[in-house]
Amino acid sequence: MTEDEKRTKAWIGDAVLALFAREWILQAPHIKKEDRADAFIRMTSNQFLSAVGEPTAMEAKIGVIYESDGLEAAFEHIEETYVPLFKKQRARAQQPGSYRKKK
C-alpha cells in the first residue's frame, strides 16, 4: 500500500472510529453526559491510537476492514483492539493522585 493509499484508508477508518466511539460512549453507563466530549476526543486521538501503533496505520487498518468486511467487522475490530485499552487508560486516569483525573 502506498503512502497515499494508506492516508485514504485512514481517512475512512477515522470516520468509522468516530462513529463507533460516539455510539459506544452513548451506551456506556459509566460515562457521564458531561464527560462525553472528553471521552470522544480521548478515544479518537492520535495520542490514544499511538498506544497501539502508528496512528495513520491504525486508522488505515480500520478503513481496510470496513471496506472489505463491512461496518460490523470494523466495529468488532475496534471493540477488541481499542476498547480494552481505552477502559484501562480511563480507569487509571480516574485513580486518586492521577494528573489526568477529572474534577
C-alpha positions as CSV (number, residue, x, y, z in Angstrom):
1,M,0.0,0.0,0.0
2,T,1.4,3.4,-1.0
3,E,1.5,6.2,1.5
4,D,-1.3,8.0,-0.4
5,E,-3.5,4.8,-0.3
6,K,-2.7,4.5,3.4
7,R,-3.9,8.0,4.1
8,T,-7.1,7.4,2.1
9,K,-7.8,4.3,4.0
10,A,-7.0,6.1,7.3
11,W,-9.5,8.9,6.4
12,I,-12.2,6.3,6.1
13,G,-11.0,4.5,9.2
14,D,-11.1,7.7,11.1
15,A,-14.8,8.2,10.2
16,V,-15.6,4.6,11.2
17,L,-13.7,5.0,14.5
18,A,-15.6,8.3,15.2
19,L,-19.0,6.6,14.6
20,F,-18.0,3.7,16.8
21,A,-16.8,6.0,19.6
22,R,-20.0,8.1,19.6
23,E,-22.2,5.0,19.7
24,W,-20.1,3.3,22.3
25,I,-19.9,6.4,24.5
26,L,-23.7,7.0,24.3
27,Q,-24.2,3.4,25.5
28,A,-21.5,3.4,28.3
29,P,-23.3,3.9,31.6
30,H,-20.1,4.8,33.4
31,I,-19.5,7.9,31.2
32,K,-21.5,10.9,32.4
33,K,-23.3,13.1,29.9
34,E,-20.9,16.0,30.6
35,D,-17.9,13.8,30.0
36,R,-18.9,12.5,26.6
37,A,-17.0,15.1,24.5
38,D,-13.8,14.5,26.5
39,A,-14.2,10.7,26.2
40,F,-14.7,11.0,22.4
41,I,-11.6,13.2,22.0
42,R,-9.5,10.7,24.0
43,M,-10.8,7.6,22.2
44,T,-10.2,9.1,18.7
45,S,-7.0,11.0,19.3
46,N,-3.7,10.1,17.7
47,Q,-2.2,10.0,21.2
48,F,-4.6,7.2,22.1
49,L,-4.1,5.3,18.8
50,S,-0.3,5.6,19.2
51,A,-0.6,3.3,22.3
52,V,-1.4,0.5,19.8
53,G,0.8,1.6,16.8
54,E,1.4,4.4,14.3
55,P,-2.0,6.3,14.2
56,T,-2.4,6.6,10.5
57,A,-1.6,2.9,10.1
58,M,-4.2,2.0,12.9
59,E,-6.9,4.1,11.2
60,A,-5.9,2.6,7.8
61,K,-6.4,-0.9,9.2
62,I,-9.9,0.1,10.3
63,G,-10.6,1.5,6.9
64,V,-9.4,-1.6,5.1
65,I,-11.6,-3.9,7.4
66,Y,-14.6,-1.6,6.8
67,E,-14.1,-1.7,3.0
68,S,-13.5,-5.4,2.8
69,D,-15.8,-6.8,5.5
70,G,-18.2,-4.1,6.4
71,L,-19.1,-1.9,9.3
72,E,-19.9,-4.7,11.8
73,A,-16.5,-6.2,11.3
74,A,-14.7,-2.9,11.7
75,F,-16.7,-2.2,14.9
76,E,-15.7,-5.7,16.2
77,H,-12.0,-4.9,15.4
78,I,-12.3,-1.6,17.3
79,E,-14.1,-3.3,20.2
80,E,-11.4,-6.0,20.5
81,T,-8.4,-3.8,19.9
82,Y,-9.1,-0.4,21.3
83,V,-11.9,-0.6,23.9
84,P,-9.9,-2.6,26.5
85,L,-7.1,-0.1,26.3
86,F,-9.5,2.8,26.5
87,K,-11.1,1.4,29.6
88,K,-7.8,0.7,31.2
89,Q,-6.5,4.2,30.5
90,R,-9.7,5.7,31.7
91,A,-9.6,3.7,34.9
92,R,-6.0,4.8,35.5
93,A,-6.9,8.4,34.9
94,Q,-9.7,8.2,37.5
95,Q,-7.4,6.9,40.2
96,P,-6.6,9.2,43.1
97,G,-3.4,11.1,42.5
98,S,-3.6,10.9,38.7
99,Y,-2.7,14.1,37.0
100,R,-5.4,13.3,34.4
101,K,-8.2,12.9,36.9
102,K,-11.4,14.7,36.1
103,K,-12.6,17.2,38.7
